[in-house]
Amino acid sequence: MTRWMQHTIGRRGWQPRNQAAVLLGLALILALVFAGVYLSQVASYAATNREISALIEERDRLEFANEQLRVEIASLKTIPRLLDRAQQLGYRYANPSEVQYMVIDGYNPNRDQTVVDLETRDTEASAPQYEETFGGWLQQQFDSLSRQFEGFGR
């Protein structure tokens, strides 16, 4: 193979100006490839930014609509409006003579407050200890990579 290469290069007359022309051509091709990749990335980036801008505008519009609905709900929940609506439905204020109190067996209104006892659990026993090192992680990645390539040559 080496003889063939030397024979081909020797016959061709591989001179410095030919080498320069070939290198210039390769450099031009590489520059065009990189320019194409760059332009495709920029176009993709611009399209993604336009989509993001449209989504942000839609989010802002929806947030504004939500705030308007919250204002409307708050105005509907005002006390005077609720009282007017209750009167429209036939409700009225009760006179003290119309109020009836009920006695419920077993209910103690003066009971003591119950406070839940907060037990401190041993968090070390419930959570596993983190003992991974960079070397161990790197070994794990290498083992995973080697397992992927084990069946590749078969």
Secondary structure as UniProt FT lines:
FT   HELIX           2..12
FT   HELIX           16..76
FT   HELIX           79..88
FT   TURN            89..90
FT   HELIX           96..98
FT   TURN            105..106
FT   TURN            109..110
FT   HELIX           123..126
FT   HELIX           134..150
FT   TURN            151..152
//
